[in-house]
């Protein structure tokens, strides 16, 4: 090792406190390349060996893997914009900062039947920058408002289950049992502001029957008065944006029927709605009830809703997969 290089090394170790990576690499390369000096005294060699060890330690510590030391590193001019940190990527939450109770919302529910297929676990995307709010409570209220995309959620009756900086969860409880859980955070990719980041729920038939739903889904009961899953039977207004909301859609398992006084669904039926029909001999009591009315089904044909003062015929849809875009 030359005296000039030794002096350079000592001066750098004494005066420099930054993390100039190129300088570190150049010095380390010179150390490896130069031949040993024969006239070096043992004590001086030991001193230099210790200096080189410190140098190599600084080289490792200053590498990106260990975060560097001193001033903030500037972007690599040879890298593309996608390689540099962005505000969006910086706002994502590291996995170790996500509360344990924010994971597996479905596992925290106490459903009598299967968990409903609506929603999703964190980090499900439930909105954009325009849905950010100042508090978790405000974000929950907006989410359950008229623009809610889910047809089967209770509009009220939520209790805060968990809360800590940047995270909160609210549950719709029935007899103390969570039937719907909404997770909110202010650390989404859309920037500061609270937003829904997870949602799992039981079937709508398990919600508090006194609380309105985000969409008017009719819950039917069995002959004993027990509420029946909407996966088995449900009725609701037709899609309004297609002009079908004057009709009621009744889905019984895989079969669709219409209560259609104005005939807006006539294109998809072979019979018509009748407000005073005769119950055909082939009709069978389904066992489902709505208020004081009972549902009878004529296999392969129409449905009949029988009440104390009338019998209505609800035509069967000729297109069981009909939808509205």
ZIRALIN-V788209 format. One record per pair of residues at least 6 apart in sequence whose C-alpha atoms are under 6 Angstrom apart, sorted by the first residue. I is the first residue (numbers start at 1). J is the second residue. D is the distance in whole Angstrom. If there is no record, write none. Layout:
BEGIN
I|J|D / I|J|D
END
This chain:
BEGIN
1|34|6 / 1|36|6 / 1|37|6 / 18|70|5 / 19|62|6 / 19|69|6 / 24|59|6 / 62|68|4 / 62|69|6 / 88|189|5 / 91|189|6 / 92|189|6 / 106|200|6 / 109|178|5 / 109|179|6 / 110|177|6 / 110|178|6 / 111|202|6 / 115|202|5 / 116|201|6 / 116|202|5 / 116|203|5 / 119|199|5 / 119|200|6 / 120|198|6 / 120|199|5 / 120|200|6 / 121|198|5 / 122|197|5 / 122|198|5 / 123|197|6 / 124|197|5 / 124|198|6 / 129|190|5 / 132|193|5 / 132|194|5 / 132|195|5 / 133|139|5 / 133|193|5 / 133|194|5 / 134|193|6 / 135|194|6 / 136|194|6 / 139|194|6 / 139|195|6 / 144|155|6 / 151|214|6 / 151|215|5 / 152|204|6 / 153|213|5 / 153|214|5 / 154|212|6 / 154|213|4 / 155|212|6 / 155|213|5 / 155|214|6 / 157|172|6 / 158|170|6 / 158|171|5 / 158|172|4 / 159|170|5 / 159|171|5 / 160|169|6 / 160|170|4 / 161|169|6 / 161|170|5 / 162|168|5 / 162|169|5 / 166|185|5 / 166|186|5 / 167|184|6 / 167|185|5 / 168|184|5 / 169|182|6 / 169|183|4 / 170|181|6 / 170|182|5 / 171|178|6 / 171|180|5 / 171|181|4 / 172|178|6 / 172|179|6 / 172|180|5 / 173|179|6 / 179|201|6 / 179|202|5 / 180|200|6 / 180|201|4 / 181|199|6 / 181|200|6 / 182|198|6 / 182|199|5 / 183|196|6 / 183|197|6 / 183|198|5 / 184|195|5 / 184|196|4 / 184|197|5 / 185|194|5 / 185|195|6 / 186|192|6 / 186|193|5 / 186|194|4 / 205|227|6 / 205|229|5 / 217|235|6 / 217|236|5 / 218|234|6 / 218|235|5 / 218|236|6 / 219|234|6 / 220|227|6 / 220|228|6 / 220|289|6 / 220|290|5 / 221|227|4 / 221|228|5 / 221|288|6 / 221|289|5 / 222|287|6 / 222|288|5 / 222|289|6 / 223|287|6 / 232|252|6 / 232|253|5 / 233|251|6 / 233|252|5 / 233|253|6 / 234|250|6 / 234|251|5 / 235|249|5 / 235|250|4 / 236|248|6 / 236|249|5 / 237|245|5 / 237|247|6 / 237|248|5 / 237|249|6 / 238|244|5 / 238|245|4 / 238|247|6 / 238|248|6 / 238|249|6 / 239|245|5 / 247|259|6 / 247|260|5 / 248|258|6 / 248|259|5 / 249|257|6 / 249|258|5 / 250|256|6 / 250|257|5 / 256|317|6 / 256|320|6 / 257|314|6 / 257|315|6 / 257|316|4 / 257|317|5 / 258|314|5 / 258|315|6 / 259|314|5 / 260|273|6 / 268|317|6 / 268|318|5 / 269|317|5 / 269|318|5 / 271|315|6 / 272|315|6 / 273|313|5 / 273|314|5 / 273|315|6 / 274|312|6 / 274|313|5 / 275|312|5 / 276|310|6 / 276|311|5 / 276|312|6 / 277|311|5 / 277|312|6 / 277|313|6 / 282|298|6 / 283|296|6 / 283|297|5 / 283|298|4 / 284|296|5 / 284|297|5 / 285|296|4 / 286|295|6 / 286|296|5 / 288|295|6 / 293|306|5 / 293|307|4 / 294|305|6 / 294|306|5 / 295|304|6 / 295|305|5 / 296|303|6 / 296|304|5 / 297|303|5 / 302|314|6 / 302|315|5 / 302|316|5 / 303|313|6 / 303|314|5 / 304|312|5 / 304|313|5 / 304|314|6 / 305|311|6 / 305|312|5
END
